[in-house]
Amino acid sequence: MNCEEANILLHALIDSELDAGNAREIEAHIATCPKCAAQFREFQEFHKTMKSASLRYTAPTILRNRIERKLPTPRATGASRRIIIKGFALGATVSALAATGVLVMVIHTDDEQRVLGDVVSAHLRSLQAEHLTDVVSTDQHTVKPWFNGRLDVAPPVVDLTAQGFTLLGGRLDYVDAKPVAAIVYRRRVHIINLFCTPAPGLATRAAVMETLNGFNVRHWSESGINLWAVSDISADELTEFGEKFEAALRQ
C-alpha cells in the first residue's frame, strides 16, 4: 500500500469501517511510514476532540423572556396566544423535518463518497502484481460463470473487444466491506475495472462521471446492479466504454 491509498483509507480505519484485510494493510503501512503515521495521529486527535466536544447550545433565559414579552397577554387574547404557540410548535416540527431531510442527504452523500474512495482504492490494489484477475479469459462465457456461487448476484459480462475495449477476465474484490465482482478490460495500455454491486429495487440510474486522485469514475445503475467503471483513461473514453457496455447489455 502506498501513501496515496493510505490517505484515502485513514478516516475509514479510525471509524472502524474497513474489513480485516484492508485494516491490516494500512496498519502495516502506518508502522513503516512516518508521514502517514503523523497524519493518522492528527486525525485521531481531531476525532477525539469532536467526540468529547459539547455541540449542544442552550438558549439563554433572556431570549425566552423576550419572546414572552412579544406574545399577547393571556387575559386579553388567550385564544390568540394559543394559536401563536401552536404556530411555533408547527414551525419547529417543519424545521425538524427539514433538518432530518438535510441530514439524510448528507449521510447519503457521505456514503457515496466512501464507496467512491473504495472503488478507486480497489482499482489501485488491482494494479499491483498478480492482483488484477482471478479468472483470465477474453471469453465472456468463461468469465461470467466463474462468479457463480461466489456472489449473490451474477455480474453482467460483455465482450467489447471489437469496440476497442479488450476483456481480460475478472476477480472478486471488496467495496464498502462487501464482496463484489470486478470485470477487467484493457484500453491500449490502460486498465479499466468495472465493479458490480447489487442495487435492490433500483432499475436504472443515469451515469455520473467523477474524478478522484487522478482517476475517472463512471457510476450508473442497470437492471438492479450498480456499476462503477474506474480508469486513468480520459473521461470521454470512459464515457464511450460505459455507453458501449450499456448498449451491449440491451441487445
Residue pairs with C-beta under 8 A, 6 or more apart in sequence:
1 25
1 26
1 28
1 29
1 125
2 29
2 124
3 29
3 33
3 35
3 36
4 124
4 213
5 26
5 29
5 121
5 124
5 125
6 26
6 29
6 30
6 33
6 36
7 36
7 39
8 117
8 120
8 121
8 213
9 18
9 22
9 26
9 117
9 121
10 26
10 36
10 39
10 40
10 43
11 43
12 18
12 22
12 114
12 117
13 23
13 26
13 27
13 40
14 40
14 43
14 44
14 47
15 47
17 114
17 177
18 26
18 177
19 174
19 177
21 174
22 121
22 174
29 36
30 36
30 37
30 40
31 37
71 81
71 84
71 85
72 80
72 81
72 84
73 81
74 81
114 176
115 175
115 176
115 228
116 210
116 212
116 217
116 219
116 228
117 212
118 174
118 175
118 176
119 175
119 193
119 195
119 217
119 228
119 230
120 212
120 213
120 215
120 217
120 230
122 173
122 174
122 175
122 182
122 193
122 195
122 230
123 191
123 193
123 215
123 230
123 231
125 131
125 173
126 132
126 171
126 173
126 182
126 184
126 191
126 193
127 191
131 171
132 168
132 169
132 171
132 184
132 191
133 168
133 169
133 170
133 171
133 184
134 146
134 169
134 170
134 171
134 172
135 142
135 143
135 146
135 169
135 170
135 171
136 168
136 169
137 143
137 167
137 169
138 159
138 161
138 166
138 167
138 168
138 169
139 159
139 167
140 157
140 158
140 159
140 167
143 157
143 167
143 169
143 170
143 183
144 154
144 155
144 156
144 157
146 170
147 154
147 155
147 170
147 172
147 181
148 154
150 172
150 179
151 172
151 179
151 180
151 181
152 198
153 196
153 198
153 224
153 225
155 170
155 181
155 183
155 196
155 225
156 196
156 222
156 223
156 225
156 227
156 249
157 167
157 170
157 183
158 167
158 245
158 248
158 249
159 167
159 248
160 166
160 167
160 185
160 241
160 244
160 245
160 248
161 167
163 244
164 187
165 185
165 186
165 187
165 192
165 241
165 244
166 185
166 186
166 187
167 183
167 184
167 185
168 184
168 185
168 186
168 191
169 184
170 181
170 182
170 183
170 184
171 182
171 184
172 179
172 180
172 181
172 182
173 179
173 180
173 181
173 182
173 195
174 180
175 195
175 197
175 228
176 197
178 197
180 195
180 196
180 197
181 195
181 196
182 193
182 194
182 195
182 196
183 193
183 194
183 196
184 191
184 192
184 193
184 194
185 191
185 192
185 194
185 241
186 192
187 231
187 233
187 237
187 241
190 231
190 232
190 233
191 231
192 229
192 230
192 231
192 233
192 238
192 241
193 229
193 230
193 231
194 227
194 228
194 229
194 230
194 245
195 227
195 228
195 229
195 230
196 225
196 226
196 227
197 225
197 226
197 228
198 224
198 225
198 226
199 205
199 221
199 224
199 225
199 226
200 224
201 224
202 221
202 224
202 226
203 221
203 223
203 224
204 220
204 221
204 222
204 223
205 220
205 221
205 226
206 220
207 218
207 219
207 220
207 239
207 242
208 218
208 219
208 220
209 216
209 217
209 218
209 235
209 238
209 239
210 216
210 217
210 219
211 217
211 235
214 232
215 230
215 231
215 232
216 230
216 231
216 232
216 233
216 234
216 235
216 238
217 228
217 229
217 230
218 228
218 229
218 238
218 239
218 241
218 242
219 226
219 227
219 228
219 229
220 226
220 227
220 242
220 246
221 227
222 246
222 249
223 249
227 242
227 245
229 238
229 241
229 242
229 245
231 237
231 238
231 241
233 241
